[in-house]
Amino acid sequence: MVEPTDNTAAGATAPHSASAEPRGQASASPMLEMTGITKRFPGVVANENVDLVVQPGEVHTLLGENGAGKSTLVKILYGLYRPDEGEIKIGGAPVEIPSPAAAIEHGIGMIHQHFMLVPTLTVAENVALGLQGRRGLADMGPVRDRLMEVSERHGLAIDPDAYIWQLAVGERQRAEILKALYREARLLVLDEPTAVLTPPEVDDLFATLRSLTDEGRGLIFISHKLAEVMDISNQITVLRDGEVVGRTTPAETTREGLASMMVGREVRLGREVPDQDVGDQRLVVDRLRVRGDRGNISLDDFSVQVASGEIVGIAGVSGNGQRELAEAIFGLRPIESGTVQVRGETIAAPSPKQVRRRGVAFVPEERMRHGAVGEMSVSENLMLVDYDKPPFARGGLLQFGIIAERCWELVRRFTVKTPALSTETSHLSGGNIQKVVIAREFSADADVLVVAQPTRGIDIGAAEYVHERLLEKRAAGAAVLLITEDLDEAMQLSDRVVVIFEGQAMCDLPRAEATTDRVGLLMTGVSEEVPTPA
Amino acid sequence: MARTAPQADDTDASGDVAVSRLARLMRPFVGVAVPAFAAVAALLVGAVMLLAFGANPLVAYGELVTGAFGSADNLADTAVRAMPLALVGVGICIAFRTDVINIGGEGQIILGAIAATVTSMAFDDVPRVLLVPMVIVAGAIGGGFWGAIPGALKAYAGVNEILSTIMMNLVAFHFLSFLLQDLLIEPGAIKIQQTRRLSPNADLPLLPGGTRLHIGVLIAILVAVLGYLLLFRSALGMRLRAVGHNQDASQYAGMAVKKSVTQALAFSGACCGIAGAVLVFGSESHRLIGEGGAAAFTQNAGFNGIVAALFGALHPIFTVPASFLFGGMLTGGSDMQRAIQVPAALVVALNGVVVVFVVGSLRLRDRLRTWVGEVSSYGGRA
């Protein structure tokens, strides 16, 4: 056989070869061509004349803020939506994709953000689910064998007989990828695959992705984490308001450039946090032990102190006790042992009402479930805490004039984009709903703030804004406990970083010592020989 | 132009703005218009039923409308019939807005009626100007107490209020039966479960005009206004509605969720209890009548009031006209039945069809309302 000896030949004739370099060469028809895709929903154009071309062997990133139309586009590709206009070609041939089954037939695999796995079935059983021509789950032998073979071929180790519920998040994702590979997917769509992973797991995932592109598979990678996008992508398509606003490669741009493209204006990433002296201890959590919903110990011997004028970040992968910590501080979860002190005082029968009365404000993790009442108006949500206090209520009656004045002031000050105060809050964008919650909580007299995942799922502009307000509160002498899964956020804003893993504090590092590598490792539960202060 | 969330700067989209204006015009009426259309659709189905019985639907509905609204007397009868529906309906609005389902209206009516009756017996000679308010307040207290029990059970013990309120109906019914067989029974009447003629000082005064219309109608309107003020103008009402929409967020905001649930059912029961007092002291017999007559005394208002409230878009003010229309169907229905000689069950069935259509339309209404809400957000002020 003639071995290709130069790169040009390899690129042109063997797109399936081990070359992971971006191809500059004129190649045969691309793996996927989506042309002029338009999708309208009532009152909204989700995709407007979008073109997307994916070559074999490339990681093509779709970048954009929430609601930019990324998900709509891949749902069209996966047969979950029908486009109103536009054409899809696979390997040069026009195709119709009326259903996910058809998409799978065309070699398209989808790794959903929320894994589509049945927790009470094994990995092999999950793979077998939905395969055509199977007689239930009885005939597992061949499936299992082929799964092992696929797993070995791709170096994706997995126990086919393990139940999904037994697997860690990273392993579940591996199972999802294997499921797609088992179905011989040539084009994989990964919808925010890193959202749930620790930094080392992300590294593993990226190694896997590179080996998949080396085999000539195409990947569509959806993310809004700029560092990852710069790391893994060959091509980047940026969407904004349903339209393609830019096509670029990591070599041609910077993170700032990408961010600006996403939001349509200049964005400054990273910020200077001025040094300042801290004051007295405002919030002291001491050797807290709390049970989770299933009776398991979810916080064990957990201590953290937050003083006036500092932000303490609780970093960690979600599900390691962060939610329970916030709930315990707020009196929503019984404390088994240990104490929570606000300004040196332990609250006897804590409830949100009692805790708030002592000057603690709270931005909950799930803003639609816990932070805002979606069916109520913007003004009602802004007043959700202070509605019954004078001057907003007198003699039990709401003082609408004073309330409106107050709410307009907050809407302006916190730049909430809303047509009216009477607008139903659920009609706002996620970022604006978060601004409503932040406006309410930050404007209160509270000088202790427990802030959980304040920028999750909101766009860069809004996140930037939330960060500014947090630092403003810090400058004003508030004590801020910042619980976040976003490592960058934790490291950027925090004066100290506490890493939480399986309910325990792994470290308490001052900003200068908290490097990404170190914190990332601690997040996986690898402890180090570091004397923890205090 | 592509927007994924309603934004303030959409004024350039002229087509959308027109739709948006239309939607904003529609907005206040969606709540009532959809159930009204559903009622018309139900009457069309009813027309088919009438045809099947060989009756001319046009004649039948003509009789129904005349019977309900055709004369001053008929209007007064309809209004009298509508009062308890409106009172219960306002209570239902308060409960449902707090996301508490109150199926216990019947029991709360009965307890309100008992409390009012006992009060009138105890204060026989108090002048009318005092005794009438006293029996109304007693009714509110009795019904409120009866509602607070399942409310507290739900809030503090997690007992499903749908089951407990229904069970409380049975308890109330048998309690009434017991009282009327023994303690409250009319002296000398051995078999008839009824009290003596209660103090005339507690009779609800008739309104001028020579009809049966009494001040109960004013009480119902007053309660509706108070219900509106409570729900939409008071801090307490804001708390109830917040709890009704999202208990978790309310709790996180520092609201007392359990107290709210208990209060909602107590207020709801109080409204039903007032209905009980009005039913007794606005009746022509001026007695509390039980056994066999028990259903006759409550007129099923504890259940029909739910329909009136849903018909009125769970708004206390709209519940008043809704009750009037529904009351008209009930009074006019009997006239129709007498006039065209269809089985009485057909009238019940007709009412049932209206209920099913109206209640069934509420989901559609909510969806339409969401749509209108979203669309009318376009091109708003910045």
Chai-1 contact restraints between the chains, C-beta under 6 A:
chainA,res_idxA,chainB,res_idxB,connection_type,confidence,min_distance_angstrom,max_distance_angstrom,comment,restraint_id
A,G43,B,V375,contact,1.0,0.0,6.0,A-B,restraint_1
A,V44,B,T4,contact,1.0,0.0,6.0,A-B,restraint_2
A,V45,B,A2,contact,1.0,0.0,6.0,A-B,restraint_3
A,E48,B,A2,contact,1.0,0.0,6.0,A-B,restraint_4
A,G67,B,T4,contact,1.0,0.0,6.0,A-B,restraint_5
A,G67,B,A5,contact,1.0,0.0,6.0,A-B,restraint_6
A,D241,B,A2,contact,1.0,0.0,6.0,A-B,restraint_7
A,G242,B,A2,contact,1.0,0.0,6.0,A-B,restraint_8
A,E243,B,A2,contact,1.0,0.0,6.0,A-B,restraint_9
A,P352,B,Q251,contact,1.0,0.0,6.0,A-B,restraint_10
A,P352,B,Y252,contact,1.0,0.0,6.0,A-B,restraint_11
A,P352,B,G254,contact,1.0,0.0,6.0,A-B,restraint_12
A,K353,B,G254,contact,1.0,0.0,6.0,A-B,restraint_13
A,R356,B,G254,contact,1.0,0.0,6.0,A-B,restraint_14
A,P364,B,Y252,contact,1.0,0.0,6.0,A-B,restraint_15
A,R369,B,D248,contact,1.0,0.0,6.0,A-B,restraint_16
A,H370,B,D248,contact,1.0,0.0,6.0,A-B,restraint_17
A,H370,B,A249,contact,1.0,0.0,6.0,A-B,restraint_18
A,H370,B,Y252,contact,1.0,0.0,6.0,A-B,restraint_19
A,A372,B,A249,contact,1.0,0.0,6.0,A-B,restraint_20
A,V373,B,A242,contact,1.0,0.0,6.0,A-B,restraint_21
A,V373,B,H245,contact,1.0,0.0,6.0,A-B,restraint_22
A,V373,B,N246,contact,1.0,0.0,6.0,A-B,restraint_23
A,V373,B,A249,contact,1.0,0.0,6.0,A-B,restraint_24
A,E375,B,H245,contact,1.0,0.0,6.0,A-B,restraint_25
A,M376,B,H245,contact,1.0,0.0,6.0,A-B,restraint_26
A,L384,B,A253,contact,1.0,0.0,6.0,A-B,restraint_27
A,V385,B,A253,contact,1.0,0.0,6.0,A-B,restraint_28
A,V385,B,G254,contact,1.0,0.0,6.0,A-B,restraint_29
A,Y387,B,A235,contact,1.0,0.0,6.0,A-B,restraint_30
A,Y387,B,M238,contact,1.0,0.0,6.0,A-B,restraint_31
A,D388,B,A235,contact,1.0,0.0,6.0,A-B,restraint_32
A,A393,B,A235,contact,1.0,0.0,6.0,A-B,restraint_33
A,G396,B,S234,contact,1.0,0.0,6.0,A-B,restraint_34
A,G396,B,A235,contact,1.0,0.0,6.0,A-B,restraint_35
A,L397,B,R233,contact,1.0,0.0,6.0,A-B,restraint_36
A,L397,B,S234,contact,1.0,0.0,6.0,A-B,restraint_37
A,L398,B,R233,contact,1.0,0.0,6.0,A-B,restraint_38
A,L398,B,A235,contact,1.0,0.0,6.0,A-B,restraint_39
A,K417,B,A8,contact,1.0,0.0,6.0,A-B,restraint_40
A,P419,B,A8,contact,1.0,0.0,6.0,A-B,restraint_41
A,P419,B,S377,contact,1.0,0.0,6.0,A-B,restraint_42
A,P419,B,G380,contact,1.0,0.0,6.0,A-B,restraint_43
A,A420,B,G380,contact,1.0,0.0,6.0,A-B,restraint_44
A,T423,B,S377,contact,1.0,0.0,6.0,A-B,restraint_45
A,E424,B,G373,contact,1.0,0.0,6.0,A-B,restraint_46
A,H427,B,P6,contact,1.0,0.0,6.0,A-B,restraint_47
A,H427,B,E374,contact,1.0,0.0,6.0,A-B,restraint_48
A,H427,B,S377,contact,1.0,0.0,6.0,A-B,restraint_49
A,S429,B,A5,contact,1.0,0.0,6.0,A-B,restraint_50
